[in-house]
Amino acid sequence: MSITNKDKNPKGRITETAEELYENAPCGYVSFLTDGTIYNLNTTLLSWLNFTKEEVIYLKKFPDLFKIGGQIFFETHFFPLIRMQGFIQEINFDIVRKDRSSFPGLINVIEIPAKGLNPITYRATIFDITDRKKYEKELIAAKKKAEEDSHAKAEFLSTISHEIRTPLHAILGIGNLLSKTHLNEDQKEYAKILLLSSENLLGLVNNLLDLSKIEAQKVKLEMRDFNINNMVKMLQQTFRVKAAEKNIELLVEMDENVPQELTGDPIKLSQILTNLIGNAIKFTKTGSVSIIIEQLETEKNNSLLSFRVCDTGIGIPQDKLEAIFQEFSQASYDVNLEYGGTGLGLTISQKLLHLHHSEMKVQSIEGQGAEFSFEIWYKVNNNFSSAKEKIISNEDKEILKSSRVLVVDDNPANIYITSQFLNNWNLENESAKSGREALNMLKNKHYDLILLDLHMPKLNGYKTAKEIRALNISKQPILIALSASERGEINYKLQKAGFQDHVPKPFQPEKLLETLVYYLHNPNNIGKENFIEVEEETREEIEEIEIKNKPSETQQLKNTTFDVSKFVKMANNNPIYIDKFIKSTLDALIIYEQEFLEAVDAKSAEMLGNLIHKSTMSVFYIQADKLSILMEEVKTLIEKNVASTEVLQKKSKACSREFHKIIKGLQEIKAEEILALTD
C-alpha cells in the first residue's frame, strides 16, 4: 500500500490521534472507579470480549470480567495491594467473554490520583497471552523432562553404585584377609595389587555416589564436634605411606591461633582435603606437598579458617584452570593416560564447598606446582569432648575376648568376611541369615553386640532393630548397622530404630575394630555424638514422609499443613503468578504470626478476633484449617480467663509451630514442582 502526500501532514509525517492510539492499541485498556465500576474501555478489549460499550460502561464492574476465583482474589489480595502501593504489575487472570468462554490475560493497574472534582480512578492494561501460555507450557514440559532425565541419571548412579558395593565388600574383605596370611613374595605382590585395585574401585564408586547425591540435593551439612588437629594428623598418617613411596615430603603447617575444638561437618571437610592431598601427591614427582591451615577472622564464637594444599608437581596450564572443576575433566588427555583417575574429585569438592557457601580457588604455574585453597566458617566449641579416639590396648583385647557378637546378614560372603575379622580379633561370634533368625537366637542367648545389615528381605535391619528393642530381655545388646548406604542418608531412621552407630560397607577393618572396642567399653552409650540432632518439628515431617512412603500426586501437592492447589487454578497454571500468589500469602502470614504473638502476650481476645477475621481469606486460599482451629482455640482460652494456665501456653506454642510450618513450607515450595504434580 502506498502513502500519498494527502495522507501526510505538512512536515511529511504520518499523523494519528490520541483517541486512535487508545481505541486500536494492541492491548486492552479499561478504566474503573474505586467500587470497580467500569467507566471506559477501548475497542480492542471490546472486540476480545464480544461486548458493545453500551453493555459494559457503568453496568459492569472490573471483577465481573474474571472467573469466580479471580473475583475473590481481586477483592482480598489484588485491589487491597493496589490501594497500598498505587500500582500492581503483571498478574494473570482468566478474562471471561460474553459467551462465558475465557482467555488468559496479563493485567497491569495504576492508580490515578484525585484531581479537582475528579475522584480517584484506576486504569488497567490487559494483554492476551494465549500464545505465551502455550509456549510457557512447552518450556515447562521441556524443563520437566530435563529434570526427570537428570533425576533418572542421579538415581541410576546411586543404584548402580550401591549395588557395586556388595561384591566390592567381598573383594576388599578377602584382599585384607589374604594380606594377613603367610605368603611368598609373588603372592604378597598379588595381594597388594588386589587391595590397591579394590580400594581404587571403591574410591570411584564413592565419587559416583557422592556426585549423584549432590546433584539430587540429598547432601546436607551435619553439625558435629571435632578436633581439627586430630583430623589433620589422621590425614597425614593416611597419606604418609603414599608420599614416602614417591620420596615426597608431606608437611603440615597449622597456625597456632587456629582453635582446635570446632563444630561443623568434619566428614565433608575431610573429604575435600582428602581429594586435594591425594591429587597433590599423584601429580607430584619430586619435592613436597604442604597442608597449611590459618585463622583469618573471628566473630563471637565463630572462626574463619583458611585451608591451602600446595605441591611442587606438574602444575596446570592457565587455560585449563576452570575446566578442572568440570565433571570427568582433567587438564589434558595425556595427564589422564599417565596419572589415571575419573576427574570427579575436584568437582565433588567444589560442590561440597558450595554447601558451606564457599568456593575453591586455584593458582598454578605449569611445571612448578599448584595451590588449591578455600575458606570455611566454623563455630568454636569450648565444651568439646572427644569420642572414640582410643588406641587398642591390652585392656581392649581382654574385653574383646570376653564378649560375644552376632552377625546378621542375608549374604553368606558378607557373613564369612566379617566373621573372619572377628575371629582374628579373638572375638566370639555367631551368625544369622535373617532378622527373624536373629530374633529367635536372642530368646535363648545373650549377645553383647549385634552387627546388623540393613537391607534384608522380609524383615529388614530397621524392623529387626525395633523388634530387638521391644524384646523383654535382661540386657539389651549394642546395635551397629552395617550397610552400603551412607549414614547421612539414613541418619534419622537409624536413631528411630534404636541403633547406636553405623559402619558403611565395604568397611575398613581398623574402623570396625575401633567401633567395636569403643562400644564394648561403653555399652550404655546411646551414640548421640554419632547422629544429627533432629528437632521435634523435623521428626514430625520425616515421620509423615515415612508414613506416606510413595505418596500420590495429590498428597504431594497438599502439604500436611496447607494446600496450594487453589493458587494453581487462580493462576491458570502460570508459574510466575503462582509464585506471586505464594509470596503475597507468605508476606501476610509473617505479619499475622507476629500479630498472633503480640495478641497472646497481651492476653487480648479482641486482638485475636481481629487477626482471625483479617487472616480468613489467606487461610482459606491455602486451606490451612489446622491453623484456623488453633487460633480459635487460643482465643476461646483467653476469653475463658485461663490465660495463666499451662493449657494456654501449650496451645499457643502449637499454634506458633503451625505458623512456622506454613511459613517454612511456603518459603520452600516452587511453582514448577507444583505444576509438575498437576500435569
C-alpha positions, -999 to 999 in steps of 0.1 A, spaced: 0 0 0 14 34 -10 11 65 11 2 97 -8 11 133 1 -25 139 13 -20 111 39 8 131 55 9 163 75 27 194 61 60 181 76 57 148 58 50 127 90 20 103 94 -5 116 119 -26 96 144 -48 110 171 -46 100 208 -81 86 205 -70 63 177 -40 52 197 -62 44 226 -90 27 208 -69 5 185 -39 -3 208 -26 -39 206 -37 -43 243 -69 -38 261 -75 -6 281 -101 -3 309 -108 25 334 -128 19 366 -138 36 399 -129 27 434 -160 4 436 -148 -14 404 -174 2 381 -161 4 345 -165 39 330 -144 35 299 -127 7 278 -112 6 243 -123 -11 211 -95 -37 213 -108 -51 246 -144 -49 234 -136 -70 204 -119 -96 226 -149 -97 249 -176 -95 221 -194 -68 241 -206 -34 230 -197 -3 250 -234 1 259 -234 -34 275 -204 -26 298 -199 11 307 -215 19 341 -232 -16 340 -203 -39 348 -175 -39 374 -139 -47 366 -140 -80 387 -170 -91 365 -145 -98 337 -129 -126 358 -138 -161 368 -151 -166 404 -116 -174 418 -102 -143 402 -131 -122 416 -123 -134 451 -86 -128 447 -93 -93 433 -113 -84 464 -90 -100 490 -55 -95 476 -53 -77 443 -73 -45 450 -60 -40 486 -25 -42 472 -32 -15 446 -47 7 473 -15 3 494 12 9 467 -7 26 439 0 1 412 3 -36 405 21 -53 377 17 -85 356 -9 -105 374 -26 -133 354 -64 -135 354 -88 -156 332 -108 -130 313 -144 -141 306 -160 -133 273 -197 -126 266 -203 -163 257 -186 -173 290 -155 -187 273 -123 -172 285 -87 -164 276 -56 -158 298 -49 -121 304 -19 -103 319 -31 -73 339 -13 -41 350 -31 -14 370 -21 21 381 -40 44 404 -49 79 390 -49 104 419 -79 126 425 -76 160 408 -101 188 412 -136 174 410 -123 141 396 -122 112 422 -95 86 425 -97 62 395 -78 32 382 -65 24 347 -57 -12 336 -40 -27 306 -49 -62 296 -27 -83 273 -40 -115 256 -13 -141 265 -28 -172 249 2 -178 227 26 -170 256 8 -196 278 12 -222 250 50 -215 247 53 -215 285 36 -249 288 60 -263 262 90 -248 280 78 -262 313 73 -296 297 108 -294 283 122 -283 317 103 -311 334 117 -337 310 153 -324 315 148 -325 353 134 -361 350 164 -371 329 188 -356 354 170 -373 383 170 -406 364 207 -403 359 213 -395 396 191 -424 406 209 -448 382 243 -437 396 231 -441 431 215 -475 425 244 -490 405 270 -476 430 250 -491 458 248 -525 440 285 -525 433 293 -521 470 281 -556 478 305 -576 457 332 -550 463 328 -556 501 337 -592 494 367 -584 472 381 -558 496 375 -580 526 391 -611 511 421 -589 500 426 -577 536 423 -612 550 446 -626 523 473 -600 531 474 -611 567 482 -648 558 516 -663 552 525 -656 516 555 -658 494 569 -627 477 548 -632 445 516 -638 465 523 -607 486 525 -586 454 493 -602 441 475 -594 473 489 -558 473 476 -553 437 442 -568 447 439 -544 476 451 -514 457 427 -521 428 397 -527 450 405 -495 470 407 -475 438 374 -491 426 358 -482 460 370 -446 456 354 -444 421 321 -458 434 321 -434 463 328 -405 440 299 -415 417 276 -420 447 286 -386 461 281 -369 428 247 -384 423 236 -375 459 248 -339 455 230 -335 421 199 -349 436 202 -324 465 203 -352 491 235 -340 507 233 -316 537 258 -303 562 259 -321 595 268 -303 628 293 -323 649 320 -316 674 355 -324 661 392 -317 668 409 -303 637 443 -312 649 433 -348 652 417 -348 618 448 -334 601 471 -359 619 448 -387 607 451 -373 571 488 -370 574 491 -406 587 468 -418 559 489 -403 531 523 -407 546 529 -441 530 519 -429 495 541 -398 499 571 -419 511 568 -443 482 574 -413 459 601 -397 482 578 -367 487 577 -347 519 542 -344 534 542 -312 555 516 -297 578 516 -261 589 489 -250 613 487 -215 627 490 -215 665 459 -193 666 437 -219 650 411 -232 675 413 -269 680 378 -278 690 352 -269 664 316 -276 655 308 -283 618 309 -311 593 342 -329 597 333 -356 572 329 -332 543 360 -312 553 380 -345 554 366 -355 520 376 -322 505 411 -323 520 415 -360 510 407 -352 474 432 -323 473 460 -341 491 455 -372 470 457 -352 438 487 -333 450 507 -365 457 495 -380 425 507 -351 403 540 -345 422 571 -365 413 597 -346 434 596 -321 462 568 -317 487 531 -314 495 520 -289 522 488 -286 541 485 -251 555 457 -240 579 453 -205 592 428 -184 611 417 -154 591 389 -139 612 370 -144 644 335 -133 652 319 -140 686 323 -178 688 330 -183 651 362 -187 633 370 -183 596 397 -208 587 418 -209 555 429 -242 541 457 -245 514 471 -275 498 503 -267 479 525 -290 458 556 -289 436 541 -310 409 534 -307 372 511 -277 376 481 -268 355 481 -247 322 464 -214 327 437 -222 300 427 -253 319 422 -238 354 385 -236 351 380 -268 332 394 -290 360 363 -283 381 340 -298 355 328 -334 358 351 -361 344 376 -335 333 414 -334 337 440 -309 325 447 -330 293 443 -364 277 480 -371 283 476 -364 321 446 -388 322 467 -415 304 497 -411 327 480 -405 361 446 -420 357 416 -410 378 380 -400 370 382 -363 372 354 -362 398 374 -353 429 376 -316 423 340 -314 411 327 -330 442 350 -309 464 337 -277 448 301 -288 452 307 -296 489 322 -262 494 292 -246 478 272 -262 507 295 -242 530 288 -211 509 325 -212 499 345 -216 467 376 -234 457 404 -212 443 434 -224 424 467 -209 415 493 -227 393 523 -223 371 528 -251 347 557 -272 357 561 -256 391 532 -269 411 497 -258 422 479 -243 452 443 -251 460 427 -230 487 393 -224 503 378 -208 535 351 -221 558 335 -206 589 333 -229 619 318 -225 654 344 -227 681 334 -253 707 346 -247 742 328 -277 756 344 -303 733 346 -340 744 364 -364 721 348 -397 714 361 -430 702 398 -418 700 412 -450 716 443 -470 710 438 -507 711 453 -517 744 457 -550 764 425 -540 782 408 -537 748 420 -572 739 406 -586 771 372 -571 766 372 -585 730 379 -620 744 351 -618 769 324 -605 745 300 -622 721 289 -608 688 261 -617 664 265 -610 627 231 -607 609 233 -606 571 215 -624 542 247 -625 521 269 -656 530 300 -639 516 295 -609 539 290 -631 569 322 -651 561 343 -620 557 330 -602 588 334 -634 609 369 -639 598 379 -605 610 361 -611 643 380 -644 647 413 -627 640 405 -603 669 396 -633 692 360 -621 694 335 -649 699 308 -646 672 278 -664 656 257 -655 626 221 -653 614 210 -652 578 178 -632 585 163 -608 610 138 -634 621 165 -660 628 184 -634 649 153 -627 670 149 -664 677 186 -667 687 183 -637 711 155 -655 730 179 -682 740 213 -665 742 227 -631 752 249 -612 727 269 -581 738 268 -566 703 249 -572 670 263 -562 636 231 -559 616 227 -555 578 200 -530 569 189 -544 535 175 -579 540 143 -594 525 111 -598 545 124 -583 578 149 -555 571 175 -542 595 154 -513 607 124 -535 616 147 -562 631 163 -535 654 129 -523 665 118 -558 674 151 -564 693 145 -532 713 109 -544 721 122 -578 734 117 -584 772 153 -594 779 175 -587 809 201 -567 789 198 -551 755 227 -556 731 246 -529 713 233 -524 678 257 -514 650 243 -511 615 264 -525 586 252 -511 552 263 -499 518 242 -468 525 259 -437 537 249 -427 573 239 -392 562 212 -407 540 197 -428 568 207 -410 600 172 -403 614 160 -438 606 189 -453 624 181 -433 655 144 -442 654 152 -479 650 175 -479 681 209 -483 665 239 -469 683 262 -464 653 268 -472 617 297 -487 598 295 -484 560 303 -513 537 328 -520 524 344 -513 558 380 -508 567 389 -534 593 405 -508 616 373 -487 615 352 -517 625 376 -528 653 377 -492 667 339 -491 668 336 -525 684 362 -517 711 346 -483 719 310 -497 724 321 -528 742 338 -505 767 308 -482 767 277 -504 763 253 -478 776 264 -451 752 234 -443 730 256 -430 703 242 -394 702 275 -380 692 274 -400 660 240 -388 648 225 -355 638 203 -339 665 168 -337 650 143 -311 661 108 -322 670 92 -305 641 117 -321 617 109 -355 632 72 -350 626 79 -341 589 101 -372 584 75 -394 600 48 -380 578 70 -387 548 77 -423 560 40 -429 566 32 -418 531 61 -438 516 52 -433 480 25 -406 481 1 -399 453 4 -367 433 -25 -352 452 -7 -360 485 25 -344 473 6 -312 462 -11 -310 496 13 -302 524 5 -315 558 -4 -280 570 -17 -263 538 -28 -268 502 -18 -245 473 -40 -262 447 -63 -231 446 -34 -210 435 -28 -233 405 -64 -227 393 -64 -190 400 -30 -186 381 -42 -207 352 -11 -229 357 13 -200 352 43 -205 375 51 -168 376 17 -160 391 16 -190 413 49 -177 428 34 -142 432 3 -156 450 26 -177 473 48 -147 480 18 -125 488 3 -151 512 38 -157 527 43 -120 534 8 -118 550 14 -148 572 47 -135 585 28 -104 597 0 -125 611 24 -146 631 38 -116 647 4 -102 655 -6 -135 670 23 -135 693 15 -99 703 -21 -108 710 -12 -138 731 14 -117 750 -13 -91 757 -38 -118 765 -63 -100 742 -92 -119 728 -102 -88 708 -68 -86 691 -70 -123 683 -106 -119 669 -94 -91 646 -65 -112 635 -87 -142 628 -111 -120 607 -82 -104 588 -65 -136 580 -96 -155 569 -91 -153 532 -54 -160 533 -60 -191 554 -89 -201 531 -68 -199 500 -41 -223 514 -67 -244 532 -48 -241 565 -77 -254 586 -55 -266 615 -41 -231 619 -76 -216 619 -88 -241 645 -57 -234 668 -62 -196 667 -99 -201 676 -89 -224 705 -64 -199 718 -90 -171 716 -115 -192 735 -90 -200 763 -82 -163 767 -119 -154 767 -125 -180 795 -98 -163 815 -74 -193 816 -45 -171 805 -22 -182 833 -26 -220 828 -2 -244 811 -30 -253 787 -29 -218 771 9 -219 768 8 -254 752 -19 -244 728 -2 -211 719 31 -230 712 12 -254 690 -3 -225 670 31 -208 667 46 -241 654 18 -243 628 25 -207 617 62 -217 614 55 -249 594 33 -230 569 58 -201 565 87 -225 561 66 -246 536 57 -215 515 93 -204 515 105 -237 501 77 -246 477 83 -239 440 57 -233 413 74 -256 388 72 -285 413 36 -278 419 28 -278 382 48 -309 376 24 -327 401 -7 -314 385 1 -322 348 
